[in-house]
């Protein structure tokens, strides 16, 4: 990027920060409403994490950067995240804007020694894995924060400084579960060693837990207000009293019930217990994994990458019965009006007069008023 381009980028960042600061009070109120829901309070109105598309000429003027060019540049990393915060501003409801050092799913595995590769057309990814002999010789005491993770922390600290006073939060780097982390570090041989060398896998999972604990503690040190709340994904805010973590559990969707019980659930519980809880995300569908999440007392919420693979009314009822909140996107059918869609899922998530739903919804700006009206009406309706 030439000097003119750098000056333009700095000017755009300044304007977005000024815009965010103008909405700080609204973001704080939105955060309070979300936190009340997580804490078990009966809110007068259910929060809606509404985002509206970037359709104005000003929105469209914000550059779209790729993940390779932002990786080692804090200013570009900030702009990369700030672009999406304008969808929250446009939505004007209970989504809370946030940004992170978007270093890819390999960032916590990098603490153990793998190095993610960078690409212009996709997120960083790990292709060169660590050998069993090297991992077998490691102990938890050998695990230290490396340069890759330090770069991410530097980005986070820069973001926190620039965003002070705006109401836009900084959220942690991409946290995978211990088993996901082990898969990224060790590669697909992990599926053979479920049978051939379970003792090694337990050793590796202990290493992954230690790396996660070390890395998350460092993240919390540079996230302002992390003792009270933690943001995620430019929408969500969790109270630290519920741990504040988001844990991705994608690889476990490939496993049997027995393997989930032995190699997944105990180690995820260990991380949740250390920090006090959080919510769990996974893509795909696995009934055994769903049951494990429902039975995990410190998993206070659930998020799906593929909600279309599930009967979401059944999922919401199961979450409500277990006192968990479903958080995130639920697909709307083409023949469904927003009112019908909202009513169906609000009612499915309700038990004893309290809804267990924190819905992320996107629409065009011209649809916004109608969507909000439908949301308010659906809350007042009873089956």
Protein Blocks (a to p, Z undefined) as FASTA:
>chain_A
ZZklmmmmmmmmmmmmmmmmmmmmmmmmmmmmmmmmmnopacfbdcdddddddfbfklmm
pccddfklmmmmmklmmmmmmmmmmmmmmnopabccdddddebjklmmmmnopacdddfk
bccddfbdcdfklmmmpcfklpccdfklmmmmmmmmmmmmmmgonlpacdddddddfklm
mmmmnommlmmmmmmmmmlmmmmmmmmmmmmmmmmmmmmmmmghklmbcceehlaacdfk
lnopacdfklmmmpcfklmmmmmmmmmmmmmmmnopacdddehjdfklmmmmmmmmklmb
dcdfblmlpcfklmmmmmmmnopacedjddddfklcfklmmmmmmmmmpgghiacbdcdd
dddfklmmmmmmmmmmmmmpcZZ
